[in-house]
């Protein structure tokens, strides 16, 4: 996997679905939340390093009327219960064509998380499983690490600057400057 050395960040942010937990499309049910392999250890490593950590998630199901904000918050609370607590959460409820500044690959959620954490985007890394995640990081001026899954397209992997085989490798890359 392609990787270059990076300076250790002061915060690591994660995508939710497909990165920290198994992706259940438009999930309204906290009982369906399942951490991906290595998620707990990755988040614990971030905390053990003394870094802030957070979760940023596109939730277009709200804008599409497929679920409501309370359901998303209940799922997020379950993620927090299983892997948290997280220092910051950001949610984009908009549909892809709404033209908002928060929906990844736009940088809005990363910039908002940085403001809430009192950090410059250059001090933050974002880990996700699709191209929109690393594009959002780049647009914000943060480091982005792609952890491909079966839904990640080959061209997304090829376009990513930093790629890791799993969450443990992503954390190692960010904290130690090596994959």
MIDONU-836171 format. One record per residue: residue in one letter; x, y, z of N, C-alpha, C, O, CB in turn. Coordinates in steps of 0.2 Angstrom, whole numbers, padded with zeros to 4 digits, always signed. Glycine has a CB too. Layout:
<sites>
AXYZXYZXYZXYZXYZ ...
</sites>
This chain:
<sites>
X+0004-0006+0000+0000+0000+0000+0004+0006+0000+0010+0006+0003-0005+0000+0006 X+0002+0011-0004+0006+0017-0004+0006+0022+0002+0000+0022+0005+0004+0022-0010 X+0012+0024+0005+0011+0028+0011+0018+0032+0011+0023+0030+0008+0011+0024+0017 X+0017+0038+0014+0023+0042+0015+0023+0045+0022+0018+0045+0025+0023+0049+0010 X+0029+0046+0025+0029+0048+0032+0025+0055+0033+0025+0059+0028+0036+0049+0034 X+0022+0055+0038+0018+0061+0040+0020+0063+0047+0022+0059+0051+0010+0060+0039 X+0019+0070+0049+0020+0072+0056+0014+0070+0060+0008+0070+0057+0020+0080+0056 X+0015+0068+0066+0009+0065+0070+0004+0071+0071+0006+0077+0073+0012+0063+0077 X-0002+0069+0070-0007+0074+0071-0009+0075+0079-0007+0072+0083-0014+0072+0068 X-0013+0081+0080-0015+0082+0087-0022+0079+0088-0025+0078+0094-0015+0089+0088 X-0026+0077+0082-0032+0074+0083-0033+0069+0077-0030+0071+0071-0038+0079+0083 X-0036+0064+0078-0038+0059+0072-0046+0059+0072-0049+0057+0077-0035+0052+0073 X-0048+0060+0066-0056+0059+0065-0057+0053+0061-0053+0052+0057-0058+0066+0062 X-0063+0050+0062-0064+0044+0058-0071+0045+0054-0076+0049+0057-0065+0038+0063 X-0072+0042+0049-0078+0041+0045-0082+0036+0050-0078+0032+0053-0077+0039+0038 X-0088+0036+0050-0092+0031+0054-0093+0024+0050-0090+0019+0051-0099+0034+0056 X-0097+0025+0045-0100+0019+0041-0094+0016+0036-0092+0020+0032-0106+0020+0037 X-0093+0010+0037-0088+0007+0033-0080+0007+0036-0076+0004+0034-0088+0009+0026 X-0080+0012+0040-0073+0013+0043-0073+0011+0050-0069+0007+0052-0071+0021+0043 X-0077+0014+0055-0077+0012+0062-0082+0006+0063-0081+0001+0067-0079+0018+0066 X-0088+0006+0059-0093+0001+0060-0095-0001+0053-0094+0002+0048-0099+0004+0064 X-0098-0008+0053-0100-0011+0047-0106-0006+0044-0110-0004+0048-0103-0018+0048 X-0105-0005+0038-0110-0001+0034-0117-0004+0034-0117-0009+0030-0108+0002+0028 X-0122-0001+0037-0129-0004+0036-0132+0002+0033-0134+0007+0037-0132-0006+0043 X-0134+0002+0026-0137+0008+0023-0143+0011+0027-0148+0007+0028-0138+0007+0016 X-0142+0018+0028-0148+0021+0031-0150+0018+0038-0156+0017+0039-0154+0022+0026 X-0145+0016+0042-0147+0012+0048-0150+0017+0053-0148+0021+0056-0140+0009+0051 X-0157+0015+0055-0160+0018+0060-0160+0015+0067-0162+0017+0072-0167+0019+0058 X-0156+0009+0067-0157+0004+0073-0150+0003+0076-0146+0000+0074-0159-0003+0071 X-0150+0006+0083-0143+0005+0086-0141-0002+0087-0135-0004+0088-0144+0008+0093 X-0146-0007+0087-0144-0014+0088-0141-0017+0082-0138-0022+0083-0151-0018+0090 X-0141-0014+0077-0137-0016+0071-0130-0013+0070-0126-0015+0066-0141-0014+0065 X-0128-0009+0075-0121-0007+0075-0116-0012+0077-0117-0015+0082-0120-0001+0080 X-0111-0013+0072-0106-0018+0074-0099-0015+0072-0098-0013+0066-0107-0025+0069 X-0095-0014+0077-0088-0012+0075-0084-0016+0070-0085-0022+0070-0084-0011+0082 X-0081-0013+0066-0076-0017+0061-0070-0019+0065-0069-0017+0070-0074-0012+0055 X-0067-0024+0062-0061-0027+0065-0056-0022+0067-0054-0018+0062-0059-0033+0061 X-0054-0022+0073-0048-0017+0074-0051-0010+0076-0046-0006+0078-0044-0017+0069 X-0057-0009+0076-0059-0002+0077-0058+0000+0085-0056+0006+0086-0067-0001+0076 X-0060-0004+0089-0059-0002+0096-0051-0001+0098-0050+0004+0101-0061-0008+0101 X-0047-0006+0095-0040-0005+0097-0037+0002+0093-0033+0005+0096-0036-0011+0094 X-0040+0003+0087-0038+0010+0084-0040+0016+0088-0035+0020+0089-0041+0010+0077 X-0046+0016+0090-0048+0022+0094-0044+0022+0101-0042+0028+0103-0056+0021+0095 X-0043+0016+0104-0039+0016+0110-0032+0019+0109-0030+0022+0114-0039+0009+0113 X-0029+0017+0104-0022+0019+0102-0022+0027+0101-0017+0030+0103-0020+0016+0096 X-0027+0030+0098-0028+0037+0098-0028+0040+0104-0024+0045+0106-0034+0039+0093 X-0032+0038+0109-0033+0040+0115-0027+0039+0119-0025+0044+0123-0039+0037+0119 X-0024+0033+0119-0017+0032+0123-0012+0037+0121-0007+0038+0125-0015+0025+0122 X-0012+0039+0114-0007+0044+0112-0009+0051+0114-0005+0056+0113-0006+0044+0104 X-0014+0052+0118-0016+0059+0120-0019+0063+0115-0019+0069+0116-0010+0062+0123 X-0022+0060+0110-0025+0064+0104-0032+0064+0105-0035+0060+0108-0023+0061+0098 X-0035+0070+0103-0042+0070+0102-0045+0066+0097-0041+0064+0092-0045+0078+0101 X-0051+0063+0097-0054+0059+0092-0061+0061+0091-0064+0062+0095-0052+0051+0093 X-0063+0060+0084-0070+0061+0083-0072+0057+0077-0069+0054+0074-0071+0069+0082 X-0079+0058+0076-0082+0055+0070-0086+0060+0066-0089+0064+0068-0087+0049+0073 X-0085+0059+0059-0089+0063+0054-0092+0059+0050-0089+0054+0047-0084+0068+0050 X-0099+0060+0048-0103+0055+0044-0108+0059+0040-0112+0063+0042-0106+0051+0049 X-0108+0057+0034-0113+0059+0029-0119+0055+0031-0119+0049+0031-0111+0058+0022 X-0125+0058+0032-0131+0054+0034-0137+0057+0029-0142+0060+0032-0133+0055+0041 X-0136+0056+0023-0141+0058+0018-0148+0055+0019-0153+0058+0016-0139+0057+0011 X-0149+0050+0023-0155+0047+0024-0160+0051+0028-0166+0051+0027-0154+0040+0029 X-0157+0056+0031-0161+0061+0035-0164+0066+0029-0170+0067+0029-0157+0066+0040 X-0160+0068+0025-0163+0072+0019-0168+0069+0015-0172+0072+0012-0157+0075+0015 X-0166+0062+0014-0171+0058+0010-0177+0056+0013-0182+0053+0010-0167+0052+0007 X-0178+0057+0020-0184+0056+0023-0184+0048+0025-0189+0045+0027-0190+0057+0019 X-0178+0045+0025-0178+0038+0026-0177+0036+0034-0178+0031+0036-0172+0034+0022 X-0174+0041+0037-0173+0041+0044-0173+0048+0047-0172+0053+0043-0167+0037+0046 X-0174+0049+0054-0174+0056+0056-0167+0057+0061-0164+0052+0062-0180+0057+0061 X-0166+0063+0063-0160+0064+0066-0160+0061+0073-0155+0059+0075-0160+0072+0068 X-0166+0060+0076-0166+0056+0083-0163+0049+0082-0159+0046+0086-0173+0055+0086 X-0165+0045+0076-0163+0039+0074-0155+0039+0073-0151+0034+0076-0166+0036+0068 X-0153+0044+0070-0145+0044+0068-0142+0045+0075-0137+0042+0076-0144+0050+0063 X-0144+0050+0079-0141+0051+0086-0141+0045+0090-0136+0044+0094-0145+0057+0089 X-0146+0041+0090-0147+0034+0093-0141+0029+0091-0138+0026+0095-0154+0031+0093 X-0140+0029+0084-0135+0025+0081-0128+0028+0084-0124+0024+0086-0136+0025+0074 X-0127+0034+0083-0121+0037+0085-0120+0036+0093-0114+0035+0095-0121+0045+0084 X-0125+0036+0097-0124+0035+0104-0122+0028+0105-0118+0026+0110-0131+0036+0108 X-0124+0023+0101-0122+0016+0101-0115+0015+0099-0111+0012+0103-0126+0011+0097 X-0113+0019+0094-0106+0019+0092-0101+0022+0098-0096+0019+0100-0104+0023+0086 X-0104+0027+0101-0100+0030+0107-0100+0025+0112-0095+0025+0116-0104+0036+0109 X-0105+0021+0114-0105+0016+0119-0100+0011+0118-0097+0009+0122-0112+0013+0120 X-0100+0009+0111-0095+0003+0110-0088+0005+0109-0083+0001+0110-0098+0000+0103 X-0087+0011+0106-0080+0013+0104-0078+0020+0108-0072+0021+0108-0079+0014+0097 X-0082+0023+0110-0081+0030+0113-0079+0030+0120-0076+0025+0122-0087+0034+0112 X-0079+0036+0123-0082+0042+0120-0078+0046+0115-0072+0046+0116-0085+0047+0126 X-0081+0049+0110-0078+0053+0106-0078+0061+0108-0083+0063+0111-0081+0052+0099 X-0073+0064+0106-0073+0071+0108-0077+0076+0104-0079+0081+0106-0066+0074+0107 X-0078+0074+0098-0083+0078+0093-0086+0073+0088-0083+0068+0086-0078+0083+0089 X-0092+0075+0087-0096+0072+0081-0099+0077+0077-0101+0082+0079-0102+0068+0084 X-0098+0076+0070-0101+0080+0065-0105+0076+0060-0103+0070+0058-0096+0084+0061 X-0111+0078+0059-0116+0075+0054-0118+0079+0049-0120+0085+0050-0122+0072+0058 X-0118+0077+0043-0121+0080+0037-0128+0077+0035-0128+0071+0033-0116+0080+0031 X-0133+0080+0036-0140+0077+0035-0142+0078+0028-0148+0076+0026-0145+0080+0039 X-0138+0081+0023-0140+0083+0017-0140+0078+0012-0136+0073+0012-0136+0089+0015 X-0144+0078+0006-0143+0074+0001-0137+0076-0004-0135+0082-0003-0150+0074-0003 X-0135+0072-0008-0129+0073-0012-0130+0080-0017-0125+0083-0018-0128+0068-0017 X-0136+0081-0019-0137+0087-0024-0139+0093-0020-0141+0098-0023-0142+0085-0029 X-0139+0093-0013-0141+0099-0010-0136+0105-0010-0138+0111-0009-0142+0097-0002 X-0130+0103-0012-0125+0109-0013-0122+0112-0006-0120+0117-0006-0128+0114-0017 X-0123+0108-0001-0120+0110+0006-0113+0110+0006-0109+0107+0002-0123+0106+0012 X-0110+0113+0011-0103+0113+0012-0100+0108+0017-0094+0107+0018-0100+0120+0014 X-0105+0104+0020-0103+0099+0025-0103+0092+0022-0099+0088+0025-0108+0100+0031 X-0106+0091+0017-0106+0084+0014-0099+0082+0011-0097+0086+0006-0112+0083+0009 X-0096+0077+0013-0090+0075+0010-0091+0073+0003-0096+0070+0002-0087+0069+0014 X-0087+0075-0002-0080+0077-0001-0079+0085+0001-0073+0087+0000-0077+0076-0007 X-0084+0089+0002-0083+0096+0004-0080+0095+0011-0081+0091+0015-0090+0099+0005 X-0076+0101+0013-0073+0101+0019-0076+0103+0026-0073+0103+0031-0067+0105+0018 X-0083+0105+0025-0086+0108+0031-0086+0104+0037-0085+0107+0042-0093+0109+0029 X-0087+0097+0037-0087+0094+0044-0080+0094+0047-0080+0094+0053-0090+0087+0043 X-0075+0093+0043-0068+0093+0045-0067+0100+0048-0064+0100+0054-0063+0091+0040 X-0069+0105+0045-0067+0112+0047-0071+0113+0054-0068+0116+0058-0069+0117+0042 X-0077+0111+0054-0081+0112+0060-0078+0108+0066-0078+0111+0071-0089+0110+0059 X-0076+0102+0065-0073+0098+0070-0067+0101+0072-0065+0102+0078-0071+0091+0068 X-0063+0104+0068-0057+0108+0070-0058+0114+0074-0055+0115+0079-0053+0110+0063 X-0063+0118+0072-0065+0123+0076-0067+0121+0083-0065+0124+0088-0071+0127+0073 X-0071+0116+0084-0074+0114+0090-0068+0111+0094-0068+0112+0101-0079+0108+0089 X-0063+0108+0091-0057+0106+0095-0051+0111+0096-0047+0110+0099-0054+0100+0091 X-0052+0117+0093-0047+0122+0094-0041+0121+0090-0035+0123+0092-0046+0123+0101 X-0041+0117+0084-0035+0115+0080-0036+0117+0073-0041+0119+0071-0035+0107+0080 X-0030+0119+0070-0029+0120+0063-0030+0114+0060-0028+0108+0062-0023+0124+0062 X-0033+0114+0054-0034+0107+0050-0027+0104+0048-0027+0098+0048-0037+0109+0043 X-0022+0108+0048-0015+0104+0047-0013+0100+0053-0008+0096+0052-0010+0110+0045 X-0016+0101+0058-0015+0097+0064-0019+0091+0065-0019+0087+0070-0015+0101+0070 X-0023+0089+0060-0029+0084+0060-0028+0079+0055-0026+0081+0049-0036+0088+0060 X-0030+0073+0056-0030+0068+0051-0037+0065+0051-0040+0065+0056-0025+0062+0052 X-0039+0063+0045-0046+0060+0044-0045+0053+0041-0041+0053+0036-0050+0064+0040 X-0048+0048+0044-0047+0041+0041-0054+0039+0038-0059+0040+0042-0045+0036+0046 X-0054+0037+0032-0061+0035+0029-0060+0029+0024-0054+0027+0023-0064+0040+0026 X-0065+0027+0021-0065+0021+0017-0066+0022+0010-0066+0018+0005-0070+0016+0019 X-0068+0028+0008-0069+0030+0001-0066+0037-0001-0064+0040+0003-0077+0031+0000 X-0066+0038-0007-0062+0044-0010-0065+0050-0007-0061+0055-0006-0063+0044-0017 X-0071+0051-0006-0074+0057-0004-0071+0059+0003-0071+0065+0005-0082+0056-0003 X-0069+0054+0007-0067+0055+0014-0060+0058+0013-0059+0063+0016-0066+0048+0018 X-0055+0055+0009-0049+0058+0008-0049+0065+0004-0045+0069+0006-0044+0054+0005 X-0054+0066+0000-0055+0072-0004-0057+0077+0001-0054+0083+0001-0060+0071-0009 X-0061+0076+0006-0063+0081+0011-0057+0083+0015-0057+0089+0017-0069+0078+0015 X-0053+0078+0017-0047+0080+0021-0043+0085+0017-0041+0090+0020-0043+0073+0023 X-0041+0083+0011-0037+0087+0007-0040+0094+0006-0036+0099+0006-0036+0084+0000 X-0047+0095+0005-0050+0101+0004-0049+0105+0010-0049+0111+0010-0057+0100+0002 X-0049+0102+0016-0049+0106+0022-0042+0107+0024-0041+0112+0029-0052+0102+0028 X-0037+0104+0021-0030+0105+0023-0028+0100+0028-0023+0102+0032-0029+0112+0026 X-0031+0095+0029-0030+0090+0034-0026+0084+0030-0027+0084+0024-0036+0087+0038 X-0023+0079+0034-0021+0073+0031-0027+0068+0031-0031+0068+0035-0015+0070+0036 X-0027+0065+0025-0032+0060+0024-0029+0053+0023-0024+0052+0020-0036+0061+0018 X-0031+0048+0026-0029+0041+0025-0035+0037+0023-0040+0036+0026-0026+0038+0032 X-0034+0033+0017-0039+0029+0015-0038+0022+0017-0032+0019+0017-0039+0029+0007 X-0043+0019+0020-0043+0012+0022-0048+0008+0018-0054+0008+0019-0044+0010+0030 X-0046+0005+0012-0050+0002+0007-0054-0003+0010-0052-0007+0014-0047+0000+0001 X-0060-0004+0008-0065-0009+0009-0067-0012+0002-0065-0009-0003-0071-0007+0014 X-0071-0017+0002-0074-0020-0004-0078-0014-0008-0078-0015-0014-0078-0026-0003 X-0080-0009-0005-0084-0004-0009-0080+0001-0012-0082+0005-0016-0090-0001-0005 X-0073+0002-0010-0069+0007-0012-0067+0005-0019-0065+0000-0021-0062+0007-0007 X-0067+0010-0023-0066+0009-0030-0058+0010-0031-0055+0013-0028-0069+0014-0035 X-0056+0006-0036-0048+0006-0038-0046+0013-0039-0040+0014-0037-0047+0001-0044 X-0049+0017-0043-0047+0024-0044-0047+0028-0038-0043+0033-0037-0052+0027-0049 X-0051+0027-0033-0050+0030-0026-0044+0028-0023-0040+0033-0020-0056+0029-0022 X-0042+0022-0023-0036+0020-0020-0030+0023-0024-0025+0025-0020-0035+0012-0020 X-0030+0023-0030-0025+0026-0034-0024+0033-0033-0018+0036-0033-0026+0024-0042 X-0029+0037-0032-0029+0044-0031-0027+0046-0024-0025+0052-0023-0036+0047-0032 X-0028+0041-0019-0026+0043-0012-0018+0044-0011-0015+0040-0013-0029+0038-0007 X-0017+0049-0007-0010+0050-0005-0007+0045+0000-0002+0042-0001-0008+0057-0003 X-0011+0044+0005-0010+0039+0010-0015+0033+0010-0021+0035+0011-0009+0042+0017 X-0013+0027+0010-0017+0021+0010-0014+0016+0015-0008+0015+0015-0017+0018+0003 X-0019+0014+0019-0017+0008+0024-0022+0002+0023-0027+0003+0021-0018+0011+0031 X-0019-0003+0025-0023-0010+0024-0028-0011+0029-0033-0014+0028-0018-0015+0024 X-0028-0007+0035-0033-0008+0040-0032-0002+0045-0028+0002+0044-0032-0015+0044 X-0036-0002+0050-0036+0004+0054-0030+0004+0058-0027+0009+0060-0042+0003+0059 X-0027-0002+0060-0021-0002+0064-0015+0001+0060-0011+0005+0063-0019-0009+0066 X-0015-0001+0054-0010+0002+0049-0010+0010+0048-0006+0013+0048-0010-0001+0042 X-0017+0012+0048-0018+0019+0047-0016+0023+0053-0013+0028+0053-0026+0020+0046 X-0017+0020+0059-0015+0023+0066-0007+0023+0066-0004+0028+0068-0018+0020+0072 X-0004+0018+0064+0003+0017+0065+0006+0022+0060+0011+0026+0062+0005+0010+0063 X+0003+0023+0054+0006+0028+0049+0005+0035+0052+0010+0039+0051+0002+0027+0043 X+0000+0036+0055-0001+0043+0058+0003+0045+0064+0006+0050+0065-0008+0044+0059 X+0004+0040+0068+0007+0041+0075+0014+0040+0074+0018+0043+0078+0004+0036+0080 X+0017+0035+0070+0024+0034+0070+0027+0036+0063+0033+0035+0062+0025+0026+0071 X+0023+0038+0058+0025+0040+0052+0027+0034+0047+0031+0035+0043+0031+0044+0052 X+0024+0028+0049+0026+0022+0045+0019+0018+0044+0015+0018+0049+0032+0018+0048 X+0019+0014+0039+0013+0010+0038+0014+0003+0042+0009-0001+0042+0012+0008+0031 
</sites>
